[in-house]
Amino acid sequence: MTYTTIFYTIIGILIFDFLLERILGFLNYTWYSKPVPKELEDVYDDAEYQKSQDYKKTNFKFGLISSTFSFIGILVFLFLDGFAFVDELARSYVDHEIWVALVFFGIIMLASEIISLPFSIYGIFVIEEQFGFNKTTVKTFILDKIKGYLLTAVLGGGLIALIIFCYNWAGDNFWWYVWILIFAISLFMNMFYAKLFVPLFNKQAPLEDGTLKDKISAYTQTVGFQLDKIFVIDGSKRSTKANAYFSGFGSEKRVTLYDTLIDQLSEEEIVAVLAHEVGHYKRKHIIYNLIAGTLTTGFTLWLFSIFVDNTVLAEALGVGIPSFHIGLVAFGLLYSPISTVTGILMSLLSRRFEYQADYYAKSTYKKEPLISGLKTLNKTSLSNLTPHPAYVWFHYSHPSLQQRIAAMNSDNIY
């Protein structure tokens, strides 16, 4: 296969991905005005429903503009041999392959950030502000960006350096060592992300003594689940949208509740949401997700090891001499269709896990407060109550609200 064939294959993949996303987005858009299912008619009143419609349509149009801009940008960059230019620029400053790769990706990420920054600012300070969600101050936005840059430079740069070191040291078998490395990092992040990294961006505090904590303790005792770490995070610092999540294993397991969740839901509803999170732990979903992610990563690394030093791939991007970082970019562009398939499979698995966690909450607590709590969360985030099935299938990590309620009202165990 010639480099010209590979180049136009990459272009074809980019066009296919772009058109697929636009078609799915348009199908979803056409369902915005569908009648609200009868079981969801109590979520919005007329004014709130109109607001949710406006929010969805505004985001759809904004997403269309931003994605089209990005799509045209990458096409122009490829046709102008942009990766070759950046590679030459990096090599003009440093010689060692690890430093060349770090400078190369640093330039790419800097350019990408400059291009995407106006869209990010508009999305937060115009759209989210317009619909009453934004609580992010300019100071918080800037500090978040700076912290994000530093973490990316230290952790991302360090990971790239280690991967290239493994490649230079182990040759064709490098992917085994990188696979083990990424698994260890994934395990570490699952264990300690909430403890070590979340505090860099948010304040966390143990849930105060009171009736809510007493109800949570009473529930966890009934299901034999020891939970000593319940934290409240200041999500309201950035948005009015609410969330809760479970993280960690063993002595490091914890539940984190957003302060917005506590403000928006009743205590019964919060316990029901926590019962759902406990269901994820009891059904070992965190472990299954870790295994699935590890297997997917291993397959991807093995496939990448076949193409990493391919001269034709480098030439397809206008680069005469193959290198690890150029091979990584070319492989990433060509891997997109496989990534789409694995993403669909992971979403299918995730939706099944959500059904199972809902069933666990229903069986060990009550379904009524979980249903009412989910309705409130969808209402306060102006969620789409009528998503197109194709869009759900491709993109939703959770079933739609209607699907979750229907499942809880049935006897399906999943």
C-alpha positions in Angstrom: 0.0 0.0 0.0 1.4 3.4 -1.0 1.6 6.4 1.3 -0.9 8.2 -1.0 -3.4 5.4 -0.5 -2.9 5.6 3.3 -3.2 9.4 3.2 -6.5 9.4 1.5 -7.6 6.5 3.7 -7.0 8.8 6.7 -9.0 11.6 4.9 -11.8 9.2 4.2 -11.9 8.0 7.8 -12.1 11.7 9.0 -14.9 12.5 6.6 -16.8 9.3 7.5 -16.5 10.1 11.3 -17.6 13.7 10.7 -20.6 12.7 8.6 -21.6 10.0 11.0 -21.6 12.4 14.0 -23.5 15.0 12.0 -26.1 12.5 11.0 -26.5 11.1 14.5 -26.7 14.7 15.8 -29.4 15.6 13.3 -31.4 12.5 14.0 -31.3 13.4 17.7 -32.3 17.0 16.8 -35.4 15.9 14.9 -36.6 14.1 18.1 -36.3 17.1 20.4 -40.0 18.1 19.6 -41.4 14.6 20.0 -44.2 14.3 22.6 -42.8 13.6 26.1 -43.5 10.0 27.2 -46.5 9.8 29.5 -44.4 8.5 32.4 -42.1 11.6 32.2 -44.8 14.3 31.8 -44.2 15.4 35.4 -40.5 16.2 34.9 -41.1 19.6 33.3 -43.8 22.2 33.3 -44.5 24.0 30.0 -42.0 26.9 30.7 -39.3 24.5 31.9 -39.8 22.2 28.9 -39.5 25.1 26.5 -36.3 26.1 28.2 -34.9 22.6 27.9 -35.8 22.7 24.2 -34.0 26.0 23.7 -30.9 24.6 25.6 -30.7 21.5 23.5 -31.1 23.4 20.2 -28.5 26.0 21.2 -26.0 23.3 22.1 -26.7 21.4 18.8 -26.1 24.5 16.7 -23.0 25.4 18.7 -21.6 21.9 18.4 -22.2 21.9 14.7 -20.2 25.1 14.3 -17.3 24.0 16.6 -17.0 20.5 15.1 -17.1 21.8 11.5 -14.4 24.3 12.4 -12.2 21.5 13.9 -12.9 19.2 10.9 -11.9 21.8 8.4 -8.8 22.6 10.5 -7.5 19.1 10.6 -8.1 18.6 6.9 -6.2 21.7 6.0 -3.4 20.7 8.5 -3.1 17.3 6.8 -3.1 18.6 3.2 -0.4 21.2 4.2 1.8 18.5 5.8 1.4 20.2 9.1 2.7 17.2 11.1 5.9 17.2 9.1 6.3 20.9 9.8 5.8 20.5 13.5 8.2 17.5 13.5 10.9 19.6 11.7 10.3 22.4 14.2 10.7 20.1 17.2 13.9 18.7 15.7 15.3 22.2 15.3 15.3 22.7 19.0 16.2 19.2 20.4 17.9 16.0 19.3 17.0 13.2 21.6 13.9 11.2 20.3 12.1 11.5 23.7 12.6 15.3 23.8 11.6 15.5 20.1 8.3 13.7 20.9 7.6 15.8 23.9 8.2 19.1 22.0 6.2 17.7 19.1 3.2 16.9 21.2 3.6 20.1 23.2 3.3 22.2 20.1 0.3 20.2 18.8 -1.5 20.5 22.1 -0.7 24.2 22.4 -2.0 24.9 18.9 -5.1 22.8 19.7 -5.7 24.7 22.9 -5.4 28.0 21.2 -8.0 27.0 18.6 -10.4 25.4 21.1 -10.2 28.0 23.8 -12.7 30.5 22.3 -15.2 27.7 21.9 -14.7 26.6 25.5 -15.1 30.2 26.8 -18.2 30.7 24.8 -19.7 27.4 25.9 -19.2 28.1 29.6 -19.6 31.9 29.9 -22.3 32.4 27.2 -24.4 29.2 26.7 -24.1 27.8 30.3 -24.5 31.3 31.7 -27.6 32.0 29.5 -29.4 28.9 30.9 -28.4 29.4 34.5 -25.9 26.7 34.9 -22.6 28.5 35.0 -21.0 29.3 38.4 -17.4 29.4 37.1 -15.6 32.6 37.7 -13.0 33.9 35.3 -10.4 33.3 38.1 -11.5 29.7 38.5 -11.5 29.1 34.8 -7.9 30.4 34.4 -6.7 28.5 37.4 -8.3 25.3 36.1 -6.6 25.8 32.8 -3.2 26.4 34.4 -3.5 23.3 36.7 -4.7 21.2 33.7 -1.7 22.3 31.6 0.7 21.5 34.4 -0.8 18.1 35.1 -0.8 17.3 31.4 2.8 18.3 31.1 4.0 16.4 34.1 1.8 13.3 33.9 1.2 13.1 30.2 4.7 14.1 29.3 6.1 11.6 31.8 3.9 8.8 30.4 5.0 9.5 26.8 8.7 9.6 27.9 8.3 6.2 29.7 6.5 4.7 26.7 9.3 5.8 24.3 11.9 4.6 26.7 10.2 1.1 26.7 10.1 1.3 22.9 13.8 2.1 22.6 14.7 -0.5 25.2 12.5 -3.5 24.3 12.0 -3.0 20.6 9.0 -4.9 19.1 8.0 -6.2 22.5 7.6 -2.8 24.0 3.9 -3.0 24.0 3.9 -5.7 26.8 5.8 -3.4 29.1 3.6 -0.4 28.2 0.5 -2.5 28.8 1.7 -3.4 32.3 2.6 0.3 32.9 -0.8 1.6 31.9 -2.6 -1.1 33.9 -0.6 0.0 37.0 -1.4 3.6 36.4 -5.1 2.8 35.8 -5.2 0.8 39.1 -3.5 3.7 40.9 -5.9 6.3 39.5 -8.9 4.2 40.5 -7.6 3.9 44.0 -6.3 7.4 44.6 -7.7 9.8 42.0 -10.3 11.2 44.4 -7.8 11.5 47.2 -4.8 13.0 45.4 -6.1 14.8 42.3 -9.6 16.0 43.0 -8.4 18.3 45.8 -6.3 20.2 43.2 -9.6 21.5 41.7 -12.3 21.1 44.3 -12.7 21.2 48.1 -13.8 17.9 49.7 -15.1 17.5 53.2 -16.6 14.5 55.0 -20.3 14.5 55.2 -21.4 16.2 58.4 -23.2 14.3 61.1 -27.0 14.6 60.8 -30.1 12.8 59.6 -28.7 12.2 56.1 -25.6 10.5 57.4 -27.7 8.5 59.8 -29.9 7.3 56.9 -26.9 6.4 54.8 -25.3 4.5 57.6 -28.6 2.6 58.3 -28.8 1.6 54.7 -25.2 0.5 54.3 -25.5 -1.7 57.4 -28.6 -3.4 56.0 -26.7 -4.5 52.9 -23.4 -5.3 54.7 -21.5 -2.6 53.0 -18.8 -0.8 55.1 -18.6 2.8 54.0 -16.5 5.0 56.2 -15.7 7.7 53.7 -18.6 9.8 52.4 -17.4 13.2 51.0 -19.2 16.3 49.8 -17.5 18.2 46.9 -18.1 21.8 46.0 -19.5 21.2 42.6 -21.5 24.4 42.8 -18.1 26.2 42.4 -18.5 25.6 38.6 -22.0 24.5 37.8 -25.5 24.0 39.2 -25.6 20.5 37.7 -25.4 17.6 40.2 -23.6 14.3 40.4 -22.4 11.5 42.6 -19.8 8.9 42.1 -18.1 5.9 43.7 -14.3 5.3 43.5 -11.6 3.2 45.0 -11.2 -0.3 46.4 -10.9 -1.8 49.9 -9.9 0.8 52.5 -9.8 3.5 49.9 -13.4 3.1 48.6 -15.4 6.3 49.0 -18.6 7.9 47.8 -18.5 11.5 46.7 -21.7 13.6 46.6 -21.9 17.0 44.9 -23.2 19.8 47.2 -25.6 20.5 44.4 -27.0 17.0 44.7 -27.6 17.5 48.4 -29.4 20.8 47.6 -31.6 19.5 44.9 -32.7 16.1 46.2 -34.5 14.9 49.4 -32.6 12.7 51.9 -34.6 9.7 50.7 -33.6 10.4 47.1 -30.0 10.8 48.0 -29.9 7.5 49.8 -31.5 5.9 46.8 -28.8 7.4 44.5 -26.2 6.1 46.9 -27.8 2.7 46.8 -27.3 2.8 43.1 -23.6 3.6 43.6 -23.3 0.8 46.1 -24.9 -1.5 43.5 -22.0 -0.7 41.1 -19.6 -1.8 43.8 -21.5 -4.9 44.9 -21.9 -6.1 41.3 -18.1 -5.5 40.8 -18.6 -3.0 37.9 -15.5 -1.1 38.8 -13.4 -4.2 38.4 -15.2 -5.3 35.2 -14.6 -1.9 33.7 -11.0 -2.0 34.7 -10.6 -5.4 33.0 -12.4 -4.4 29.9 -10.3 -1.2 29.6 -7.1 -3.2 30.2 -8.0 -5.7 27.5 -8.9 -2.9 25.0 -5.6 -1.2 25.8 -3.6 -4.3 25.3 -5.2 -5.0 21.9 -4.6 -1.4 20.9 -1.0 -1.5 21.9 -0.4 -4.8 20.2 -1.9 -3.4 16.9 0.1 -0.2 17.3 3.4 -2.2 17.7 2.9 -3.6 14.2 2.8 -0.2 12.6 4.9 2.0 14.9 8.0 2.3 12.7 6.3 1.9 9.3 7.9 4.2 6.8 4.8 4.4 4.6 2.7 5.6 7.5 5.3 8.4 8.2 5.3 9.3 4.5 1.5 9.5 4.5 1.9 12.4 6.9 4.7 14.0 4.8 7.5 12.8 7.1 10.5 11.1 5.4 12.0 9.4 8.5 9.7 7.2 10.7 9.6 7.9 14.4 7.6 6.8 17.4 5.5 10.0 17.7 4.7 10.2 14.0 3.7 6.5 14.0 1.5 7.2 17.0 -0.3 10.1 15.3 -0.8 8.1 12.0 -2.0 5.0 13.9 -4.4 7.2 16.0 -6.0 8.6 12.8 -6.3 5.1 11.2 -7.5 3.5 14.4 -10.6 5.7 14.6 -13.1 3.1 13.1 -11.9 0.4 15.6 -12.1 2.9 18.4 -15.7 3.7 17.4 -16.6 0.0 17.6 -14.9 -0.5 21.0 -16.6 2.6 22.2 -20.0 1.3 21.3 -19.2 -2.0 23.1 -18.1 -0.2 26.2 -21.2 1.9 26.1 -23.4 -1.2 25.8 -21.6 -2.7 28.8 -21.9 0.6 30.8 -25.7 0.8 30.1 -26.1 -2.8 31.2 -24.2 -1.9 34.4 -26.5 1.0 35.0 -29.6 -1.2 34.8 -28.0 -3.6 37.2 -27.2 -0.8 39.7 -30.8 0.5 39.4 -32.1 -3.0 40.1 -29.9 -3.3 43.1 -31.1 0.0 44.5 -34.7 -1.0 43.8 -34.2 -4.4 45.5 -32.3 -3.2 48.6 -33.9 0.2 49.1 -36.9 1.7 47.2 -37.5 2.4 43.5 -39.8 5.4 44.1 -37.2 7.8 45.5 -34.6 6.7 42.9 -37.1 7.4 40.1 -38.1 10.8 41.6 -34.5 11.7 42.2 -33.5 10.8 38.6 -36.4 13.0 37.3 -35.2 15.9 39.4 -31.6 15.5 38.2 -32.8 15.4 34.6 -35.0 18.5 35.2 -32.3 20.6 36.8 -29.8 19.8 34.0 -32.4 20.4 31.2 -31.8 16.9 29.9 -33.2 15.5 26.7 -36.2 13.3 27.5 -36.7 12.1 23.9 -33.2 11.0 22.6 -33.1 9.2 19.3 -32.4 5.5 19.8 -29.5 5.6 17.3 -27.9 8.4 19.3 -28.4 6.6 22.5 -26.8 3.4 21.0 -23.7 5.2 19.8 -23.1 7.7 22.6 -25.0 7.1 25.9 -23.1 5.5 28.7 -26.4 5.5 30.7 -29.8 4.4 29.4 -32.3 7.2 28.8 -34.5 8.2 31.7 -37.5 6.5 30.1 -35.6 3.3 29.6 -34.4 3.3 33.3 -37.8 3.9 34.7 -39.4 1.2 32.4 -36.7 -1.2 33.6 -37.3 -0.4 37.3 -41.1 -0.9 36.8 -40.5 -4.3 35.3 -39.1 -7.5 36.8 -36.0 -7.6 34.5 -32.8 -8.3 36.5 -30.3 -7.8 33.6 
